[in-house]
Amino acid sequence: MIPRTFSAIAALLVVALLPSAATAHKLREQGVVVTIADSALTVAPPRDWNRLDGNIGKHVETWTLDGGQLNDLTFFAGIEPGKPLVRERSKKREPLPRFSASTLLVELPELFEATYRSAKELADFRVTEVQPTRFLERDGVLFRYEYVDPDELTRKGEAHAAIISGRLYMISFDAPRLHYFDRNIEDYRRIAQSARLP
């Protein structure tokens, strides 16, 4: 167990030493208001982030500070009823759960968990806390979670979500429990606090 954990940590350190620009599509500059995933959602990052290249969903965008394995900030910017949170690998063989018009705020952590379990092929995922909150100046839900990734690293996460005009808006952040989550959780929370819809 110790050698495997050591190998996983060593692999993370190698990723951390790679230039962020190698995996990033575009710099999101400190203090500059940006539009998320061609939607009406905007945020003003309090520090520089990198938007990762790749199409993981029509209304989804992912940012990182040091690489997706070390800190993963994901925006779900207006998921429509009847749609999954992220792009499906195979609609017939591996369908993902879908957001629906009848989905309640209290059901969003379960939708998120089911999506992560399937899309990331996770066996161990648990929601550790759920509480009401204000998000995008509306009633919303805040939840925290933990899961073990395919590299057998335990990751912690936090998400804010709200249903507005029938669409789902959510921002989630997760990172390895060891060091990276605690180091960057406040960076995530400042992003969530800056989020706006017209």
C-alpha positions, 0 to 999 in steps of 0.5 A, a space after each residue: 500500500 505504501 509503495 503504491 501511494 508513494 508512486 501516485 504522489 510522485 506522479 502528481 508531483 511530476 504533473 505539477 512540475 509540467 508547464 500549465 500552458 501545455 494542457 491549458 487552452 486559455 488563461 483566465 486573468 485575475 480580475 477580468 470578468 469572463 463568460 462561461 461556456 458561451 452562456 450568461 454566467 460570468 465570474 471574475 477570478 481573483 487570481 489567474 486560472 487556466 481554462 482546459 482545452 477539451 469538450 466535456 459538455 455543451 454548457 461545461 467548462 473546466 479550469 485549473 491552477 496546476 493541472 486537472 489532476 491537482 485542482 479541477 474547477 468545473 462550471 455547469 452553465 445552464 444545463 437544460 432539462 433532459 440533458 446529462 451534466 457532461 457529454 456521454 461516451 455512449 448514449 446506448 451502452 453507458 447512458 448518464 443520469 439526466 437533469 430533469 424539469 422535476 429535479 429538486 435542489 436537494 436531489 442535485 448532490 445525488 445527480 452529481 454523484 451518479 454522474 461522477 460514478 459513471 463518467 469517471 468510473 468510480 466505485 467509492 464516492 460519498 457526499 459528506 455534507 449538504 446544506 442550503 445556501 445562496 448561489 447566484 443570488 437565488 436559493 441554492 444548495 452547497 454540498 461537499 464530497 469525497 471520492 477515490 480516483 482511479 489512481 487510488 488517491 482520495 479527493 475532496 470536493 465542494 459544489 454550489 448549485 441552483 436551478 434558475 429558469 428551469 436550468 441547472 447552474 453549478 460550480 464544483 471544485 475537487 483536488 487531492 485531499 492531501 495538500 491541494 484541496 486545503 491549499 486551493 479551496 478558498 480560491 474556489 470559494 471566491 470564484 463561486 462568490 463572484 458568479 453572476 447571472 443577469 
